[in-house]
Amino acid sequence: MIDYYSPTAEFYDLVGVQHWSQSDPLLAAALAGTDTGSGPVLDLGAGTGRATAVIGRVLPDARILAVEPSPGMRAALTSRVVRDEDLRRRVTVVAASAQEMELPDRLSGAVICGVLGYLDRSERAELWGRLLDRLPAGAPILVELMAVSAPQSVAPMRIARQTLGEQDYEAWLSGEPCGPDRMRWAATWRVLRGSRVVREVDVTHEWYTFGIEDLAAETGLTAKRITPELGVLVR
Ligand SMILES: C[S@@+](CC[C@H](N)C(=O)[O-])C[C@H]1O[C@@H](n2cnc3c(N)ncnc32)[C@H](O)[C@@H]1O
């Protein structure tokens, strides 16, 4: 597994907050009422813990298993959890990828935001096999994908901007097909003082393209699309 995220982990929450102010309430609404009696809720590829915090808020009795392979992202995740008395009691942070994580016998639900496109079809099939065995009927699997569900060219666009002290931070994204079901995304993170770029970090990600309906076909579950990126799968 390639760690795409450690080199830019410092920027993740800075630019994420704009997006999350819209998606967190949708995530919370989709999770509300989940029966948490079966086992922990899995937050797979938990990143810096933004969904972990949403799960914790909306499901106050849930134990949470936050699995995150990237050391940079995990540092931010641990930092978020340890400073919150309630999360500290309920969240277990595990350093592993989807392919290698160990799971408890039962789960109450799963949240998989921004992760599944890093897994090829056979890795996803293996993941579904392990998850579906552990989830009771009616348990939600919340999935966030990229809005593009088939390979296409995407011209460079600024996806976020944030100010911290005397500096502005920008995130730019462009994409090109790199296979019949895959895209190569180029992300650039810029730090500016006024109009002067003082730092720039470039990363390239490869992501399998599919939509929530494709995941329904893969899993045999029922899919409900919430936004072009966010959906929920339920048996
Ligand atoms: C776009 S971020 C999403 C983070 C978080 N879920 C959120 O919604 O803010 C993708 C995360 O998936 C993790 N990731 C990448 N490949 C993974 C894999 N094979 N298994 C588990 N996590 C993975 C990355 O390290 C990164 O933290």
Ligand as a Chemical Component Dictionary entry (heavy atoms), coordinates in Angstrom:
data_LIG
# 
_chem_comp.id                   LIG 
_chem_comp.type                 NON-POLYMER 
_chem_comp.pdbx_formal_charge   0 
_chem_comp.three_letter_code    LIG 
# 
loop_
_chem_comp_atom.comp_id 
_chem_comp_atom.atom_id 
_chem_comp_atom.alt_atom_id 
_chem_comp_atom.type_symbol 
_chem_comp_atom.charge 
_chem_comp_atom.model_Cartn_x 
_chem_comp_atom.model_Cartn_y 
_chem_comp_atom.model_Cartn_z 
_chem_comp_atom.pdbx_ordinal 
LIG C1  C1  C 0  -9.373  10.972 1.640 1  
LIG S1  S1  S 1  -8.692  10.386 3.135 2  
LIG C2  C2  C 0  -10.168 10.177 4.076 3  
LIG C3  C3  C 0  -9.951  10.256 5.553 4  
LIG C4  C4  C 0  -11.237 10.194 6.382 5  
LIG N1  N1  N 0  -11.959 8.958  6.162 6  
LIG C5  C5  C 0  -12.122 11.364 6.076 7  
LIG O1  O1  O 0  -13.234 11.166 5.609 8  
LIG O2  O2  O -1 -11.703 12.507 6.311 9  
LIG C6  C6  C 0  -8.280  8.726  2.729 10 
LIG C7  C7  C 0  -7.681  7.929  3.879 11 
LIG O3  O3  O 0  -7.642  6.552  3.502 12 
LIG C8  C8  C 0  -6.443  5.986  3.952 13 
LIG N2  N2  N 0  -6.150  4.822  3.124 14 
LIG C9  C9  C 0  -5.557  4.774  1.909 15 
LIG N3  N3  N 0  -5.443  3.518  1.478 16 
LIG C10 C10 C 0  -6.000  2.733  2.448 17 
LIG C11 C11 C 0  -6.179  1.329  2.599 18 
LIG N4  N4  N 0  -5.760  0.479  1.670 19 
LIG N5  N5  N 0  -6.756  0.880  3.728 20 
LIG C12 C12 C 0  -7.202  1.756  4.679 21 
LIG N6  N6  N 0  -7.047  3.090  4.579 22 
LIG C13 C13 C 0  -6.465  3.576  3.489 23 
LIG C14 C14 C 0  -5.429  7.114  3.800 24 
LIG O4  O4  O 0  -4.270  6.913  4.579 25 
LIG C15 C15 C 0  -6.251  8.332  4.212 26 
LIG O5  O5  O 0  -6.132  8.618  5.576 27 
# 
loop_
_chem_comp_bond.comp_id 
_chem_comp_bond.atom_id_1 
_chem_comp_bond.atom_id_2 
_chem_comp_bond.value_order 
_chem_comp_bond.pdbx_ordinal 
LIG C1  S1  SING 1  
LIG S1  C2  SING 2  
LIG S1  C6  SING 3  
LIG C2  C3  SING 4  
LIG C3  C4  SING 5  
LIG C4  N1  SING 6  
LIG C4  C5  SING 7  
LIG C5  O1  DOUB 8  
LIG C5  O2  SING 9  
LIG C6  C7  SING 10 
LIG C7  O3  SING 11 
LIG C7  C15 SING 12 
LIG O3  C8  SING 13 
LIG C8  N2  SING 14 
LIG C8  C14 SING 15 
LIG N2  C9  SING 16 
LIG N2  C13 SING 17 
LIG C9  N3  DOUB 18 
LIG N3  C10 SING 19 
LIG C10 C11 SING 20 
LIG C10 C13 DOUB 21 
LIG C11 N4  SING 22 
LIG C11 N5  DOUB 23 
LIG N5  C12 SING 24 
LIG C12 N6  DOUB 25 
LIG N6  C13 SING 26 
LIG C14 O4  SING 27 
LIG C14 C15 SING 28 
LIG C15 O5  SING 29 
# 
